[in-house]
Structure formats: C-alpha cells, structure tokens
Amino acid sequence: SSVTSVSLEELSSALNERMLLMPAVAGYKAQHHLPVEDLSREKVVIDGMRQNAQDAGLASDTVVPFVHALMNAGKAIQYRCLADWLATPQARVHVTELADTRQKIQQTDNRLMTAISQRLMAGSFTEADMAWLISQMTAPGLSAADKNNLLSALSRIERAS
Ligand SMILES: C=C(O[C@@H]1C=C(C(=O)O)C=C[C@H]1O)C(=O)O
C-alpha cells in the first residue's frame, strides 16, 4: 500500500540523514581532541529512543539492538573520517556546534521510530523491503557489514502488544 512505501521511504531518508550528520560530529571531535565514543551520550540516545519507541507504539526493548547498530555504524563512519583526515587534514569538515548536530540526530531518531512503527502496522519487513533499504543506504563510510547489522537489528523490532 502507499502507507507502506511512504513509511519505508521515510525510514530510509531518516537513516541516511542520520549517517550524513556523522562527519560533522567527527569534525567537532577532531577539532576539540575528543574521543569518538561517548558513553554518557549513548545512554541519553538509548533512553530517548526507548521513549520514542514507546510513544510510537513499539515494544521498547526490541529497539535497543537497533539503536546499538545505529550507534556502531555512526562511530564507524566517524573513525573512517578521522582516518581519511590524517592524510588530508584540509578536508576536515565543520565548525558546527556538537549540541546542534545532536539535536538534528535526535530528530532523525524520532522520525525513525515513527516510520518503523507505521511500516510494521502493515506487517513484517519483506525481503524486498530489506533489499530496497540496502540499496538506498548510500551515505559515505558505511561498510556492507554495517548495513547488514542495521537491517538484521531492524528486523527484530516489534510493535507493542
Ligand atoms: C554521534 C555521536 O558519536 C557516537 C555515536 C552516537 C550515536 O550514533 O548516537 C552517540 C555517541 C557517540 O558514542 C555523538 O557523540 O553524538
């Protein structure tokens, strides 16, 4: 149905937009000599996502592996950016405030939970959905394994009963 394809497109754009925000986060951290991994921020993201999931009618426990996969992919992109900037420091991006970028990340996370819940109202993800989603994950710096981990965690998300 059109609801299905609209929510799948929304899921895919929110996912890509989230990944495209990672170079700005990495650029800020490089400039301020901060590590990529920020566990206190990860706790905030997980708690926020659980709340978003619950508000969207999802079983919040089932989104946690997906959130970890999102953050792993986000960190992987950042490490790849940092590695690239060793050879071409002039290519380093962004003087964007971290708080502003994180606010944008939070908005994509909210959209993700809503779109996933909408899509699951029509039933589970199909093989065709998964193949389409993989083909649409075009943000630079994602490996095939990152994409597979994201989709396998996505397929474990359930609506609240
Ligand atoms: C994106 C960031 O970098 C890492 C990835 C996170 C994420 O994907 O949400 C959260 C915390 C960090 O470990 C960040 O610090 O905001």
The ligand as a Gaussian input file, in Angstrom:
#p B3LYP/6-31G(d) Opt

LIG

0 1
 C       27.162000      10.639000      17.196000
 C       27.993000      10.667000      18.250000
 O       29.085000       9.778000      18.385000
 C       28.928000       8.463000      18.921000
 C       27.715000       7.848000      18.327000
 C       26.492000       8.096000      18.903000
 C       25.250000       7.965000      18.098000
 O       25.320000       7.390000      16.983000
 O       24.167000       8.454000      18.516000
 C       26.417000       8.562000      20.234000
 C       27.547000       8.770000      20.984000
 C       28.921000       8.516000      20.455000
 O       29.407000       7.317000      21.008000
 C       27.868000      11.682000      19.308000
 O       28.810000      11.784000      20.120000
 O       26.855000      12.398000      19.358000

